């Protein structure tokens, strides 16, 4: 999957070096809202950091071990979504996603997740997809819940972020569950 059309206004495409400036500007404009739940804004201080991230993502794509894509809405990059890894031996993966502040509440992350979930099961032929979310990140938690994931548990003090430990709720979705909901 290099580009997937979601609807008339929205698509997902693999991040490429030419997207670095636009992606960095989005991160910069939403640094506080993204950084509340994710660590990468702290380490993304200049455009070169974004270029390096995109190159690492392309290397992972080439190694068949996940990738990140941009989410575009009405011609603007709105956020990013990706496979954090692909565990081919156990046929599973984990999705991560974030949106710029001005693009929240439009259903973009839910649509993008549904698109990648379909890709996970139809094209990659994996068995399971997980999403890990901070329990107090209610907007992000709503996405796997809306898409039919099962809450499988919580990892306590999973990540130290902004001087505070955050738990992670683990959501899982099996291929058979997705197929059952989408018949």
PyMOL commands that set and color helices and strands:
alter all, ss='L'
color gray80, all
select helices_A, chain A and resi 17-29+31-35+40-43+47-62+101-103+108-122+138-146+175-181
alter helices_A, ss='H'
color red, helices_A
select strands_A, chain A and resi 3-7+10-14+67-73+76-87+92-99+128-133+150-161+164-174
alter strands_A, ss='S'
color yellow, strands_A
deselect
rebuild
show_as cartoon
